[in-house]
Amino acid sequence: MFILDNKQIQLDTAFDHNDIQYPANWLRLASVKEREAIGIIEQPDPVVVVPKRDVSELKKQAIENVKQAARNELSRSDWMVIRKVELNIEIPKHVAQERSRIHAWADSAEKQITSATSEEQLQAVSMSPQQAAQKVVTK
């Protein structure tokens, strides 16, 4: 960051000083001595501090996201469960297995989220049944 007369000067931007117009590339081409000769001071850019987010709030949101993802996946075959209850028609084995897998994923993800103590640990949790399945396949 460059400062002249207590004002910041942007790189690649023309500027005026003491009735002299400097072209946009002047700061890049000028030596340190040339910049100092007209009063330009180079300062480090300010450090941007990203505040830590409240892990407990992130955990609540992550658990809600897991529950919503499980609801979305299970809703595709909910009618088969209702049909089983109402008409005693069996749920196909592959559907029952997939529903069990979704339930197991949701339970596991919720436990991982609950035990997480940092944002990084939360980010490591598989946030969808498909993502969890891909991790198993690719390992």
C-alpha positions in Angstrom: 0.0 0.0 0.0 1.3 3.4 -0.9 0.6 6.6 1.0 1.0 10.2 -0.3 -0.2 13.2 1.7 -2.0 10.8 4.1 -4.0 9.3 1.2 -3.8 5.8 -0.2 -2.6 5.6 -3.8 -3.7 2.4 -5.7 -1.4 0.6 -8.0 -2.1 1.1 -11.7 -4.1 4.2 -11.1 -3.0 7.7 -12.3 -2.6 10.4 -9.6 -1.7 14.1 -9.3 0.8 15.6 -6.9 2.1 19.2 -6.8 0.5 19.9 -10.1 2.2 17.0 -11.8 0.2 14.2 -13.3 1.7 10.7 -12.8 0.6 7.9 -15.2 -1.1 4.7 -13.9 2.1 2.6 -14.2 4.4 5.1 -12.4 4.3 3.4 -9.0 5.3 0.1 -10.6 8.1 1.6 -12.7 9.5 4.1 -10.1 12.3 3.1 -7.8 12.0 3.3 -4.1 14.2 6.5 -4.1 11.9 8.1 -6.8 8.8 7.4 -4.8 10.4 8.7 -1.6 11.6 11.8 -3.4 8.0 13.0 -3.9 6.9 11.8 -0.4 5.3 8.4 -1.1 5.6 6.0 1.8 5.1 2.3 1.3 3.3 0.5 4.1 2.3 -3.1 4.5 -1.3 -3.9 3.6 -3.5 -4.1 6.7 -4.1 -7.7 7.9 -7.7 -8.7 7.5 -8.7 -10.8 10.5 -11.5 -13.2 9.9 -13.4 -13.6 13.1 -13.8 -17.1 14.4 -17.4 -18.3 14.0 -19.3 -19.8 17.0 -18.8 -23.5 16.7 -22.0 -24.3 18.6 -24.0 -22.3 16.1 -22.2 -24.0 13.2 -22.9 -27.4 14.8 -26.6 -26.6 15.1 -26.8 -25.5 11.4 -24.7 -28.6 10.3 -27.1 -31.0 12.2 -30.1 -29.3 10.6 -28.4 -29.7 7.2 -27.8 -33.4 7.8 -31.5 -33.9 8.9 -32.7 -32.0 5.8 -30.5 -34.1 3.5 -31.7 -37.3 5.1 -35.4 -36.1 4.8 -34.8 -35.3 1.1 -33.3 -38.7 0.4 -35.8 -40.7 2.4 -38.8 -38.8 1.0 -38.3 -40.6 -2.4 -39.3 -43.9 -0.8 -41.6 -42.8 2.0 -44.6 -43.9 0.0 -43.3 -47.5 0.2 -43.1 -47.3 4.0 -46.7 -45.9 4.1 -47.8 -48.6 1.7 -46.2 -51.3 4.0 -48.0 -49.9 7.1 -51.3 -49.4 5.4 -51.5 -52.4 3.0 -48.8 -54.7 4.3 -47.0 -54.7 1.0 -43.3 -55.5 1.4 -40.7 -52.8 0.8 -38.2 -54.0 -1.8 -35.0 -55.2 -0.3 -32.8 -52.7 -2.1 -35.0 -49.8 -1.0 -34.9 -51.0 2.6 -31.1 -51.3 2.4 -30.8 -47.8 0.9 -33.0 -46.3 3.7 -30.9 -48.1 6.3 -27.8 -46.7 4.7 -29.3 -43.1 4.8 -30.3 -43.5 8.5 -26.8 -44.8 9.4 -25.1 -42.0 7.5 -27.3 -39.4 9.3 -26.7 -40.9 12.7 -22.9 -41.1 12.1 -22.8 -37.5 10.7 -24.7 -36.1 13.6 -22.4 -37.9 16.1 -19.3 -36.5 14.3 -20.8 -33.0 14.3 -21.8 -33.3 18.0 -18.2 -34.3 18.9 -16.5 -31.7 16.7 -14.6 -29.0 18.6 -13.5 -26.9 15.7 -14.7 -25.5 12.3 -12.1 -27.7 10.6 -13.6 -30.8 12.1 -17.1 -29.8 11.1 -15.9 -29.3 7.5 -14.5 -32.9 7.4 -18.0 -34.4 8.0 -19.7 -35.8 4.9 -22.7 -33.6 4.5 -24.7 -35.8 2.2 -25.3 -39.6 1.8 -23.9 -39.4 -1.7 -20.7 -37.7 -0.5 -20.3 -40.4 2.2 -20.8 -43.1 -0.4 -18.1 -41.5 -2.6 -15.6 -41.4 0.2 -16.1 -45.1 0.8 -15.7 -46.0 -2.9 -12.6 -43.8 -3.4 -10.7 -45.0 -0.3 
